[in-house]
């Protein structure tokens, strides 16, 4: 299991993880609010709520983070 890095001073998104993915550039996560922001390589962003930390850990450790996002996040959590 990965330990998620923390940055910032308590803003909306307090964890930033850069990924090696053809689809996803980075993810930002606020564990307290359970909010996940997916930063795609095309520059667009997707924000999801009600995302548990375990899902973020699975995403960043997935063999293919892009496929994990498509299969387990994109249509599973509320999008904002």
N, C-alpha and C positions, 0 to 999 in steps of 0.2 A: 504494500500500500504506500502511495506517495504522500509526502507532506507538502501541502500547498504553500508556495511562497506568499508572503504578505508585503504589500507596499502601500504607500499613501498614509493619510492621516485620518482615516475613518470616513472617507467619502462614500459615494454610492457603491463603487466597486473597489474592493480592497485587496483582491488577489488577482495577479496577472500571470498568465502562463502562455508563453510562446510555444507554438506547435510546429512540427514538421509535417505539413499536410498540403496536398494539392488544392484543398478546398478551404481550410481554416488557417488563418494567420496566427490568431491568438484567442484566448478566452479570458474573460474577466469575471470574477465571482465574488459575491457578498454572501458569506455563510449565514450571517445573522438574518438577513432579509430573504435568503434563498433565491437570489436573483443571479441569472447567468447571462452574460453578453457574449455572443459569438461574433468575432471579427473575421469576416471572410476575406480571402485573398483579393477579391475584386473591389474591396473597400467598403462594402456594405456591412451592416451590423444587424444582428437579430438579438432581441432581449426576451428572455423567458423567466417566468416566476415559478415558485414552488419546486425548485430543483434542489434535491438533497446533495450534500457534499459527496456522498458515495457515487452519485452519477457523474459528477465532475471528475472525480478521481478515476473512474472507469474510462471517461472520455480521454483524459490526458495520457492514460496508459494503454489505450487501445492500439492495436497494430495499425488500424486505419481510422484515425479520428474523424475523418470525413464520413466514412460509412457508419461509424457509431452515432454521429450526430444525426444523420438521415434516418437510421433505424430506431434510435432510442430517445431522441430529444425533440427533433423538429415537429413531430405531430403528437407528442406525448405530454407536453407541458404548455400552459397558457403563454401566448406570445403577446408582447406589448409593442 
